[in-house]
Amino acid sequence: MTTSIIVGGSSGLGRAVAQRFADRGDTVLISSRTTARAPQAEDRTRLAAPRLGS
């Protein structure tokens, strides 16, 4: 397991990568240019893998 920082992780390819890393058990830190979308991305990823960093 590793810690991954995903820039642009609230949508699109960044979100898919964050989800994939979380699914394999990594700790995921999501950075988002749009703060309004970041909480939703975090919630979706946390449901799949609880080792999500904030």
C-alpha distance matrix in Angstrom:
0.0 3.8 7.1 9.5 13.3 15.3 19.0 21.3 18.8 21.6 23.2 23.5 21.1 18.9 18.7 17.9 15.0 13.6 14.2 12.5 9.2 9.7 10.8 7.8 6.1 5.0 7.5 10.4 13.6 16.6 19.6 22.8 26.3 27.9 27.2 28.9 26.2 23.2 23.5 23.9 20.8 18.9 20.6 20.0 16.2 16.1 18.1 15.7 12.5 13.3 10.3 12.2 13.4 17.1
3.8 0.0 3.8 6.4 10.0 12.5 16.0 18.7 16.6 19.7 21.5 22.0 19.5 16.9 17.2 17.0 13.7 12.3 13.8 12.6 8.8 9.9 12.0 9.7 8.1 5.0 6.2 8.5 11.0 14.1 16.8 20.2 23.5 25.4 24.9 26.9 24.4 21.2 22.0 22.8 19.6 17.7 20.0 19.7 15.9 16.0 18.7 16.6 13.5 14.1 10.6 11.4 11.8 15.2
7.1 3.8 0.0 3.8 6.8 9.8 13.1 15.9 14.1 17.1 19.3 20.2 18.1 15.1 15.4 16.0 12.9 10.8 13.0 12.7 9.0 9.5 12.7 11.3 9.4 5.7 4.6 5.9 7.6 10.9 13.4 16.9 20.2 22.1 21.4 23.7 21.5 18.1 19.1 20.3 17.1 15.1 17.9 18.0 14.3 14.5 17.6 16.1 13.0 13.2 9.6 9.3 8.8 11.9
9.5 6.4 3.8 0.0 3.8 6.2 9.7 12.4 10.8 14.1 16.1 16.8 14.6 11.5 12.3 13.1 9.8 8.0 11.0 10.9 7.6 9.0 12.3 11.5 10.6 7.0 6.2 5.0 6.1 8.4 10.7 14.1 17.2 19.3 19.1 21.4 19.0 15.9 17.5 18.4 15.0 13.7 16.9 16.6 13.1 14.2 17.3 15.7 13.4 14.2 11.1 9.7 9.4 11.9
13.3 10.0 6.8 3.8 0.0 3.8 6.4 9.6 8.6 12.0 14.3 15.4 13.7 10.1 11.4 13.1 10.2 8.4 11.9 12.7 10.0 11.2 14.7 14.6 13.8 10.3 8.6 6.0 4.7 6.0 7.3 10.8 13.7 16.1 16.0 18.6 16.6 13.5 15.6 16.9 13.7 12.7 16.3 16.4 13.4 14.7 18.1 17.1 15.1 15.6 13.0 10.5 9.4 10.7
15.3 12.5 9.8 6.2 3.8 0.0 3.8 6.2 5.3 8.9 10.7 11.7 10.0 6.4 8.1 10.0 7.6 6.3 10.1 11.2 9.6 11.0 14.1 14.8 14.7 11.7 10.6 7.2 6.1 5.0 6.0 8.6 11.5 13.7 14.3 16.6 14.1 11.6 14.2 14.9 11.5 11.6 15.1 14.7 12.1 14.3 17.3 16.2 15.1 16.2 14.3 11.5 11.2 11.9
19.0 16.0 13.1 9.7 6.4 3.8 0.0 3.8 5.4 8.5 10.2 11.3 10.2 6.8 9.2 11.7 10.0 9.3 12.9 14.3 13.2 14.6 17.6 18.5 18.5 15.5 14.1 10.6 8.6 6.3 4.7 6.4 8.4 11.3 12.5 15.1 13.1 11.1 14.4 15.3 12.3 13.0 16.6 16.4 14.5 16.8 19.8 19.1 18.4 19.3 17.6 14.4 13.6 13.4
21.3 18.7 15.9 12.4 9.6 6.2 3.8 0.0 3.8 5.7 6.8 8.2 8.2 5.2 7.3 10.3 9.9 9.4 12.4 14.3 14.2 15.2 17.9 19.4 19.8 17.3 16.1 12.3 10.5 7.2 5.6 4.8 6.6 8.8 10.7 12.7 10.3 9.3 12.8 13.2 10.3 12.0 15.4 14.9 13.8 16.5 19.0 18.6 18.5 19.8 18.7 15.4 15.1 14.5
18.8 16.6 14.1 10.8 8.6 5.3 5.4 3.8 0.0 3.8 5.7 7.6 7.6 4.1 4.3 7.8 7.6 6.2 8.9 11.3 11.3 11.8 14.4 16.3 16.6 14.4 13.3 9.6 8.5 5.1 5.8 5.9 9.0 10.1 11.1 12.5 9.5 7.8 10.8 10.7 7.3 8.9 12.1 11.4 10.0 12.9 15.3 14.8 14.8 16.2 15.5 12.2 12.6 12.4
21.6 19.7 17.1 14.1 12.0 8.9 8.5 5.7 3.8 0.0 3.8 7.3 9.0 6.7 5.2 9.0 10.2 8.7 10.2 13.3 13.9 13.6 15.9 18.4 18.6 16.9 15.6 11.9 10.7 7.1 7.4 5.7 8.4 7.9 8.9 9.3 5.9 5.3 8.3 7.6 5.0 7.7 10.4 9.8 9.7 12.6 14.6 14.8 15.5 16.7 16.7 13.3 13.9 13.0
23.2 21.5 19.3 16.1 14.3 10.7 10.2 6.8 5.7 3.8 0.0 3.8 6.6 6.0 4.7 7.6 9.8 9.6 10.6 13.2 14.7 14.9 16.5 19.1 20.0 18.6 18.0 14.4 13.8 10.3 10.5 8.5 10.2 9.7 11.6 11.4 7.9 8.7 11.3 9.6 7.3 10.6 12.6 11.0 11.4 14.7 16.0 15.8 17.1 18.9 19.2 16.1 17.2 16.6
23.5 22.0 20.2 16.8 15.4 11.7 11.3 8.2 7.6 7.3 3.8 0.0 3.8 5.5 5.4 6.4 8.8 10.1 10.8 12.5 14.6 15.6 16.6 18.9 20.5 19.3 19.3 15.9 15.8 12.7 12.9 11.4 12.7 12.8 15.1 15.0 11.6 12.4 15.0 13.0 10.5 13.7 15.5 13.2 13.2 16.9 17.9 16.9 18.4 20.8 20.9 18.2 19.6 19.5
21.1 19.5 18.1 14.6 13.7 10.0 10.2 8.2 7.6 9.0 6.6 3.8 0.0 3.8 5.4 5.0 6.2 8.6 9.8 10.5 12.3 14.1 15.2 16.8 18.7 17.3 17.8 14.6 14.9 12.4 13.0 12.4 14.1 15.0 17.2 17.7 14.3 14.2 16.9 15.4 12.2 14.7 16.9 14.5 13.6 17.3 18.5 16.9 17.9 20.5 20.1 17.7 19.0 19.6
18.9 16.9 15.1 11.5 10.1 6.4 6.8 5.2 4.1 6.7 6.0 5.5 3.8 0.0 3.8 5.4 5.1 6.1 8.6 9.9 10.6 12.2 14.1 15.7 16.8 14.9 14.8 11.4 11.3 8.7 9.3 9.4 11.6 13.0 14.7 15.8 12.5 11.6 14.5 13.6 10.1 12.1 14.9 13.2 11.7 15.1 17.0 15.7 16.0 18.2 17.4 14.7 15.6 16.1
18.7 17.2 15.4 12.3 11.4 8.1 9.2 7.3 4.3 5.2 4.7 5.4 5.4 3.8 0.0 3.8 5.4 5.0 6.1 8.6 9.9 10.4 12.1 14.4 15.5 14.2 14.0 10.7 11.0 8.4 10.1 9.9 12.6 12.9 14.0 14.4 10.8 10.0 12.1 10.6 7.1 9.4 11.6 9.5 8.4 12.0 13.6 12.5 13.4 15.6 15.5 12.9 14.4 14.9
17.9 17.0 16.0 13.1 13.1 10.0 11.7 10.3 7.8 9.0 7.6 6.4 5.0 5.4 3.8 0.0 3.8 5.5 5.1 6.2 8.7 9.8 10.4 12.6 14.5 13.8 14.6 11.9 13.3 11.4 13.4 13.5 16.2 16.6 17.8 18.0 14.3 13.6 15.4 13.5 10.1 12.0 13.7 10.8 9.5 13.2 14.1 12.0 13.2 16.2 16.2 14.3 16.4 17.6
15.0 13.7 12.9 9.8 10.2 7.6 10.0 9.9 7.6 10.2 9.8 8.8 6.2 5.1 5.4 3.8 0.0 3.8 5.4 5.0 6.2 8.5 9.8 10.9 12.7 11.3 12.4 9.8 11.4 10.3 12.4 13.5 16.3 17.5 18.6 19.5 16.0 14.6 16.5 15.4 11.7 12.8 15.1 12.8 10.4 13.7 15.3 13.0 13.1 15.8 14.9 13.2 15.0 16.6
13.6 12.3 10.8 8.0 8.4 6.3 9.3 9.4 6.2 8.7 9.6 10.1 8.6 6.1 5.0 5.5 3.8 0.0 3.8 5.5 5.3 6.1 8.5 10.2 10.8 9.2 9.4 6.5 8.1 7.3 10.2 11.8 15.1 16.1 16.4 17.4 14.1 12.0 13.6 12.9 9.1 9.5 12.0 10.3 7.4 10.3 12.5 10.7 10.3 12.5 11.6 9.5 11.3 12.9
14.2 13.8 13.0 11.0 11.9 10.1 12.9 12.4 8.9 10.2 10.6 10.8 9.8 8.6 6.1 5.1 5.4 3.8 0.0 3.8 5.5 5.1 6.0 8.7 9.9 9.7 10.6 8.5 10.9 10.2 13.4 14.4 17.8 18.1 18.2 18.5 15.0 13.4 14.1 12.6 9.2 9.6 11.0 8.4 5.7 8.9 10.0 7.6 8.2 11.2 11.3 10.0 12.8 14.6
12.5 12.6 12.7 10.9 12.7 11.2 14.3 14.3 11.3 13.3 13.2 12.5 10.5 9.9 8.6 6.2 5.0 5.5 3.8 0.0 3.8 5.5 5.1 6.5 8.9 9.0 11.1 9.8 12.7 12.7 15.7 17.1 20.4 21.1 21.5 22.1 18.5 16.9 17.8 16.4 13.0 13.3 14.6 12.0 9.2 11.9 12.8 9.6 9.7 13.1 12.6 12.1 14.8 17.2
9.2 8.8 9.0 7.6 10.0 9.6 13.2 14.2 11.3 13.9 14.7 14.6 12.3 10.6 9.9 8.7 6.2 5.3 5.5 3.8 0.0 3.8 5.4 5.3 6.6 5.5 7.7 7.0 10.3 11.2 14.4 16.6 20.0 21.2 21.3 22.4 19.1 16.8 17.7 17.1 13.6 13.0 14.9 13.1 9.7 11.6 13.3 10.5 9.1 11.8 10.3 9.9 12.3 15.1
9.7 9.9 9.5 9.0 11.2 11.0 14.6 15.2 11.8 13.6 14.9 15.6 14.1 12.2 10.4 9.8 8.5 6.1 5.1 5.5 3.8 0.0 3.8 5.4 5.1 5.1 6.4 6.2 9.7 10.9 14.5 16.6 20.3 20.9 20.4 21.1 18.0 15.5 15.7 15.1 12.0 10.7 12.1 10.6 6.9 8.1 9.9 7.2 5.3 8.0 7.1 7.1 10.2 13.1
10.8 12.0 12.7 12.3 14.7 14.1 17.6 17.9 14.4 15.9 16.5 16.6 15.2 14.1 12.1 10.4 9.8 8.5 6.0 5.1 5.4 3.8 0.0 3.8 5.4 7.4 9.7 10.0 13.5 14.4 17.9 19.7 23.3 23.6 23.3 23.6 20.3 18.3 18.2 17.0 14.0 13.3 13.7 11.5 8.5 9.7 10.1 6.5 5.8 9.4 9.5 10.3 13.8 16.6
7.8 9.7 11.3 11.5 14.6 14.8 18.5 19.4 16.3 18.4 19.1 18.9 16.8 15.7 14.4 12.6 10.9 10.2 8.7 6.5 5.3 5.4 3.8 0.0 3.8 5.9 9.4 10.5 14.3 15.8 19.3 21.5 25.1 25.9 25.7 26.4 23.2 20.8 21.0 20.2 17.1 16.1 17.0 15.1 11.8 12.6 13.4 10.0 8.3 11.2 10.2 11.7 14.6 17.9
6.1 8.1 9.4 10.6 13.8 14.7 18.5 19.8 16.6 18.6 20.0 20.5 18.7 16.8 15.5 14.5 12.7 10.8 9.9 8.9 6.6 5.1 5.4 3.8 0.0 3.8 6.7 8.9 12.7 14.9 18.5 21.1 24.8 25.6 24.8 25.8 22.8 20.1 19.9 19.7 16.8 15.0 15.9 14.8 11.3 11.1 12.5 9.8 6.8 8.6 7.0 9.2 11.9 15.5
5.0 5.0 5.7 7.0 10.3 11.7 15.5 17.3 14.4 16.9 18.6 19.3 17.3 14.9 14.2 13.8 11.3 9.2 9.7 9.0 5.5 5.1 7.4 5.9 3.8 0.0 3.8 6.0 9.7 12.3 15.7 18.6 22.2 23.4 22.7 24.2 21.4 18.4 18.8 19.0 15.9 14.0 15.8 15.1 11.4 11.5 13.8 11.6 8.5 9.7 6.9 7.9 9.8 13.4
7.5 6.2 4.6 6.2 8.6 10.6 14.1 16.1 13.3 15.6 18.0 19.3 17.8 14.8 14.0 14.6 12.4 9.4 10.6 11.1 7.7 6.4 9.7 9.4 6.7 3.8 0.0 3.8 6.8 10.0 13.4 16.5 20.2 21.3 20.2 21.9 19.5 16.2 16.4 17.3 14.4 12.0 14.1 14.3 10.7 10.2 13.3 12.0 8.7 8.6 5.1 5.2 6.1 9.8
10.4 8.5 5.9 5.0 6.0 7.2 10.6 12.3 9.6 11.9 14.4 15.9 14.6 11.4 10.7 11.9 9.8 6.5 8.5 9.8 7.0 6.2 10.0 10.5 8.9 6.0 3.8 0.0 3.8 6.4 9.8 12.8 16.5 17.7 16.8 18.5 16.1 12.8 13.6 14.5 11.4 9.4 12.2 12.3 8.8 9.3 12.7 11.7 9.3 9.7 7.1 4.9 5.6 8.4
13.6 11.0 7.6 6.1 4.7 6.1 8.6 10.5 8.5 10.7 13.8 15.8 14.9 11.3 11.0 13.3 11.4 8.1 10.9 12.7 10.3 9.7 13.5 14.3 12.7 9.7 6.8 3.8 0.0 3.8 6.7 10.0 13.6 15.0 13.9 16.2 14.3 10.7 12.0 13.7 10.9 8.9 12.4 13.2 10.4 10.9 14.6 14.3 12.2 12.0 9.7 6.6 5.1 6.3
16.6 14.1 10.9 8.4 6.0 5.0 6.3 7.2 5.1 7.1 10.3 12.7 12.4 8.7 8.4 11.4 10.3 7.3 10.2 12.7 11.2 10.9 14.4 15.8 14.9 12.3 10.0 6.4 3.8 0.0 3.8 6.5 10.2 11.4 10.8 13.0 10.9 7.6 9.7 11.1 8.2 7.4 11.2 11.8 9.7 11.1 14.5 14.5 13.4 13.7 12.2 8.7 8.0 7.6
19.6 16.8 13.4 10.7 7.3 6.0 4.7 5.6 5.8 7.4 10.5 12.9 13.0 9.3 10.1 13.4 12.4 10.2 13.4 15.7 14.4 14.5 17.9 19.3 18.5 15.7 13.4 9.8 6.7 3.8 0.0 3.8 6.9 9.0 8.9 11.8 10.4 7.6 10.6 12.4 10.0 10.0 13.7 14.5 13.0 14.6 17.9 18.0 17.1 17.3 15.9 12.2 10.9 9.6
22.8 20.2 16.9 14.1 10.8 8.6 6.4 4.8 5.9 5.7 8.5 11.4 12.4 9.4 9.9 13.5 13.5 11.8 14.4 17.1 16.6 16.6 19.7 21.5 21.1 18.6 16.5 12.8 10.0 6.5 3.8 0.0 3.8 5.3 6.2 8.9 7.6 5.9 9.6 11.1 9.3 10.4 13.8 14.4 13.8 15.8 18.6 19.1 18.9 19.3 18.4 14.7 13.7 12.0
26.3 23.5 20.2 17.2 13.7 11.5 8.4 6.6 9.0 8.4 10.2 12.7 14.1 11.6 12.6 16.2 16.3 15.1 17.8 20.4 20.0 20.3 23.3 25.1 24.8 22.2 20.2 16.5 13.6 10.2 6.9 3.8 0.0 3.8 6.2 9.0 8.7 8.5 12.1 13.5 12.3 13.8 16.9 17.5 17.4 19.4 22.0 22.6 22.6 23.0 22.2 18.4 17.3 15.2
27.9 25.4 22.1 19.3 16.1 13.7 11.3 8.8 10.1 7.9 9.7 12.8 15.0 13.0 12.9 16.6 17.5 16.1 18.1 21.1 21.2 20.9 23.6 25.9 25.6 23.4 21.3 17.7 15.0 11.4 9.0 5.3 3.8 0.0 3.8 5.5 5.8 6.8 10.0 11.1 11.0 12.8 15.3 16.1 16.7 18.6 20.9 21.9 22.4 22.7 22.5 18.7 17.9 15.5
27.2 24.9 21.4 19.1 16.0 14.3 12.5 10.7 11.1 8.9 11.6 15.1 17.2 14.7 14.0 17.8 18.6 16.4 18.2 21.5 21.3 20.4 23.3 25.7 24.8 22.7 20.2 16.8 13.9 10.8 8.9 6.2 6.2 3.8 0.0 3.8 5.5 5.3 7.6 9.8 10.3 11.2 13.5 15.2 15.8 17.0 19.4 21.0 21.2 20.9 20.8 17.0 15.9 13.0
28.9 26.9 23.7 21.4 18.6 16.6 15.1 12.7 12.5 9.3 11.4 15.0 17.7 15.8 14.4 18.0 19.5 17.4 18.5 22.1 22.4 21.1 23.6 26.4 25.8 24.2 21.9 18.5 16.2 13.0 11.8 8.9 9.0 5.5 3.8 0.0 3.8 5.7 6.9 8.0 9.7 11.2 12.5 14.1 15.6 16.8 18.6 20.5 21.3 21.1 21.8 18.1 17.7 14.9
26.2 24.4 21.5 19.0 16.6 14.1 13.1 10.3 9.5 5.9 7.9 11.6 14.3 12.5 10.8 14.3 16.0 14.1 15.0 18.5 19.1 18.0 20.3 23.2 22.8 21.4 19.5 16.1 14.3 10.9 10.4 7.6 8.7 5.8 5.5 3.8 0.0 3.8 5.7 5.5 6.4 8.8 10.2 11.0 12.5 14.3 15.9 17.4 18.5 18.9 19.5 16.0 16.2 14.0
23.2 21.2 18.1 15.9 13.5 11.6 11.1 9.3 7.8 5.3 8.7 12.4 14.2 11.6 10.0 13.6 14.6 12.0 13.4 16.9 16.8 15.5 18.3 20.8 20.1 18.4 16.2 12.8 10.7 7.6 7.6 5.9 8.5 6.8 5.3 5.7 3.8 0.0 3.8 5.5 5.2 6.1 8.6 10.1 10.6 12.0 14.3 15.7 16.1 16.1 16.4 12.7 12.5 10.3
23.5 22.0 19.1 17.5 15.6 14.2 14.4 12.8 10.8 8.3 11.3 15.0 16.9 14.5 12.1 15.4 16.5 13.6 14.1 17.8 17.7 15.7 18.2 21.0 19.9 18.8 16.4 13.6 12.0 9.7 10.6 9.6 12.1 10.0 7.6 6.9 5.7 3.8 0.0 3.8 5.4 5.0 6.1 8.7 9.9 10.2 12.2 14.5 15.0 14.4 15.4 12.0 12.1 9.8
23.9 22.8 20.3 18.4 16.9 14.9 15.3 13.2 10.7 7.6 9.6 13.0 15.4 13.6 10.6 13.5 15.4 12.9 12.6 16.4 17.1 15.1 17.0 20.2 19.7 19.0 17.3 14.5 13.7 11.1 12.4 11.1 13.5 11.1 9.8 8.0 5.5 5.5 3.8 0.0 3.8 5.4 5.1 6.2 8.6 9.8 10.8 12.8 14.3 14.5 16.0 13.0 14.1 12.6
20.8 19.6 17.1 15.0 13.7 11.5 12.3 10.3 7.3 5.0 7.3 10.5 12.2 10.1 7.1 10.1 11.7 9.1 9.2 13.0 13.6 12.0 14.0 17.1 16.8 15.9 14.4 11.4 10.9 8.2 10.0 9.3 12.3 11.0 10.3 9.7 6.4 5.2 5.4 3.8 0.0 3.8 5.5 5.3 6.1 8.4 10.1 11.1 12.2 13.1 14.0 10.8 12.2 11.4
18.9 17.7 15.1 13.7 12.7 11.6 13.0 12.0 8.9 7.7 10.6 13.7 14.7 12.1 9.4 12.0 12.8 9.5 9.6 13.3 13.0 10.7 13.3 16.1 15.0 14.0 12.0 9.4 8.9 7.4 10.0 10.4 13.8 12.8 11.2 11.2 8.8 6.1 5.0 5.4 3.8 0.0 3.8 5.5 5.2 5.8 8.5 10.0 10.2 10.1 10.9 7.7 8.9 8.2
20.6 20.0 17.9 16.9 16.3 15.1 16.6 15.4 12.1 10.4 12.6 15.5 16.9 14.9 11.6 13.7 15.1 12.0 11.0 14.6 14.9 12.1 13.7 17.0 15.9 15.8 14.1 12.2 12.4 11.2 13.7 13.8 16.9 15.3 13.5 12.5 10.2 8.6 6.1 5.1 5.5 3.8 0.0 3.8 5.5 5.1 6.2 8.8 9.9 9.7 11.8 9.4 11.3 10.7
20.0 19.7 18.0 16.6 16.4 14.7 16.4 14.9 11.4 9.8 11.0 13.2 14.5 13.2 9.5 10.8 12.8 10.3 8.4 12.0 13.1 10.6 11.5 15.1 14.8 15.1 14.3 12.3 13.2 11.8 14.5 14.4 17.5 16.1 15.2 14.1 11.0 10.1 8.7 6.2 5.3 5.5 3.8 0.0 3.8 5.6 5.4 6.8 9.0 10.2 12.4 10.4 13.1 13.3
16.2 15.9 14.3 13.1 13.4 12.1 14.5 13.8 10.0 9.7 11.4 13.2 13.6 11.7 8.4 9.5 10.4 7.4 5.7 9.2 9.7 6.9 8.5 11.8 11.3 11.4 10.7 8.8 10.4 9.7 13.0 13.8 17.4 16.7 15.8 15.6 12.5 10.6 9.9 8.6 6.1 5.2 5.5 3.8 0.0 3.8 5.4 5.3 6.2 7.9 9.3 7.4 10.4 11.4
16.1 16.0 14.5 14.2 14.7 14.3 16.8 16.5 12.9 12.6 14.7 16.9 17.3 15.1 12.0 13.2 13.7 10.3 8.9 11.9 11.6 8.1 9.7 12.6 11.1 11.5 10.2 9.3 10.9 11.1 14.6 15.8 19.4 18.6 17.0 16.8 14.3 12.0 10.2 9.8 8.4 5.8 5.1 5.6 3.8 0.0 3.8 5.3 5.0 4.9 7.2 5.8 9.0 10.1
18.1 18.7 17.6 17.3 18.1 17.3 19.8 19.0 15.3 14.6 16.0 17.9 18.5 17.0 13.6 14.1 15.3 12.5 10.0 12.8 13.3 9.9 10.1 13.4 12.5 13.8 13.3 12.7 14.6 14.5 17.9 18.6 22.0 20.9 19.4 18.6 15.9 14.3 12.2 10.8 10.1 8.5 6.2 5.4 5.4 3.8 0.0 3.8 5.7 6.5 9.8 9.4 12.8 13.8
15.7 16.6 16.1 15.7 17.1 16.2 19.1 18.6 14.8 14.8 15.8 16.9 16.9 15.7 12.5 12.0 13.0 10.7 7.6 9.6 10.5 7.2 6.5 10.0 9.8 11.6 12.0 11.7 14.3 14.5 18.0 19.1 22.6 21.9 21.0 20.5 17.4 15.7 14.5 12.8 11.1 10.0 8.8 6.8 5.3 5.3 3.8 0.0 3.8 6.7 9.3 9.5 13.2 15.1
12.5 13.5 13.0 13.4 15.1 15.1 18.4 18.5 14.8 15.5 17.1 18.4 17.9 16.0 13.4 13.2 13.1 10.3 8.2 9.7 9.1 5.3 5.8 8.3 6.8 8.5 8.7 9.3 12.2 13.4 17.1 18.9 22.6 22.4 21.2 21.3 18.5 16.1 15.0 14.3 12.2 10.2 9.9 9.0 6.2 5.0 5.7 3.8 0.0 3.8 5.6 6.8 10.5 13.1
13.3 14.1 13.2 14.2 15.6 16.2 19.3 19.8 16.2 16.7 18.9 20.8 20.5 18.2 15.6 16.2 15.8 12.5 11.2 13.1 11.8 8.0 9.4 11.2 8.6 9.7 8.6 9.7 12.0 13.7 17.3 19.3 23.0 22.7 20.9 21.1 18.9 16.1 14.4 14.5 13.1 10.1 9.7 10.2 7.9 4.9 6.5 6.7 3.8 0.0 3.9 5.5 8.8 11.2
10.3 10.6 9.6 11.1 13.0 14.3 17.6 18.7 15.5 16.7 19.2 20.9 20.1 17.4 15.5 16.2 14.9 11.6 11.3 12.6 10.3 7.1 9.5 10.2 7.0 6.9 5.1 7.1 9.7 12.2 15.9 18.4 22.2 22.5 20.8 21.8 19.5 16.4 15.4 16.0 14.0 10.9 11.8 12.4 9.3 7.2 9.8 9.3 5.6 3.9 0.0 3.8 6.5 9.8
12.2 11.4 9.3 9.7 10.5 11.5 14.4 15.4 12.2 13.3 16.1 18.2 17.7 14.7 12.9 14.3 13.2 9.5 10.0 12.1 9.9 7.1 10.3 11.7 9.2 7.9 5.2 4.9 6.6 8.7 12.2 14.7 18.4 18.7 17.0 18.1 16.0 12.7 12.0 13.0 10.8 7.7 9.4 10.4 7.4 5.8 9.4 9.5 6.8 5.5 3.8 0.0 3.8 6.6
13.4 11.8 8.8 9.4 9.4 11.2 13.6 15.1 12.6 13.9 17.2 19.6 19.0 15.6 14.4 16.4 15.0 11.3 12.8 14.8 12.3 10.2 13.8 14.6 11.9 9.8 6.1 5.6 5.1 8.0 10.9 13.7 17.3 17.9 15.9 17.7 16.2 12.5 12.1 14.1 12.2 8.9 11.3 13.1 10.4 9.0 12.8 13.2 10.5 8.8 6.5 3.8 0.0 3.8
17.1 15.2 11.9 11.9 10.7 11.9 13.4 14.5 12.4 13.0 16.6 19.5 19.6 16.1 14.9 17.6 16.6 12.9 14.6 17.2 15.1 13.1 16.6 17.9 15.5 13.4 9.8 8.4 6.3 7.6 9.6 12.0 15.2 15.5 13.0 14.9 14.0 10.3 9.8 12.6 11.4 8.2 10.7 13.3 11.4 10.1 13.8 15.1 13.1 11.2 9.8 6.6 3.8 0.0
